[in-house]
């Protein structure tokens, strides 16, 4: 009996030690808001170029659709996104630059050219996004502040740093992972506290020494529009080319 008691005690001790070691520990969050933002910016600055492939979904009241994409981004001012449908059929090419936006429709052989603003992007993608917001939808960077923003509150919630900044009647809320300093959630709130823009970054994977989200969503709740980017493959800081040559015989639409 004594042997069995010792054996039982040993099994219980092993089980208890296993339970203790399996618990995920979260490091204490003691940084200041300024230090959190500095580390977020430091992480973002490590990303110079990005290339990847995956699935893209655009939803709007007018129409919704999804397909495959391949994207190349060169910060801070250029990107090219190739869109494909079923069986790899080419649908369109979106070339973004600070000077102009070009969208070439492979099915109709027409190119839409316009200024890099919300009006042009809405006409092309059926979604209200600014130039930088399109780039950030592919890179997962949501840190956009100016000297007019003032810190309203700063706290820690479930291991995430939560920062709220105010500019006039608008409030920007960031949730930052305290280990990777990836912005996992960004919300722009109106005067009533309702979100007009929500950006989410999840499923991080370490690529080139940087935690990169492989699932990104940009949502405009009031307009019922959203853009979802899900990467299957991603690389950073390799040589990329974002230029696109419009076919000579293409029809041109200027906006």
Secondary structure, DSSP 8 states (H G I E B T S, - for coil): -HHHHHHHHHHHHHHHHHHHHHS---------HHHHHHHHHHHHHT--EEEEEEEEEEE-SS-EEEEEEEEEEETTTEEEEEEE-GGG-EEEEEEEESS-EEEEETTTTEEEEE-SSHHHHHHHHSS---HHHHHHHHH-------TT-EEEEEEEETTEEEEEEEETTEEEEEEEETTT--EEEEEEE-TTS-EEEEEEEEEEEEETTEEEEEEEEEEETTTTEEEEEEEEEEEESS---------TT-EEEE-
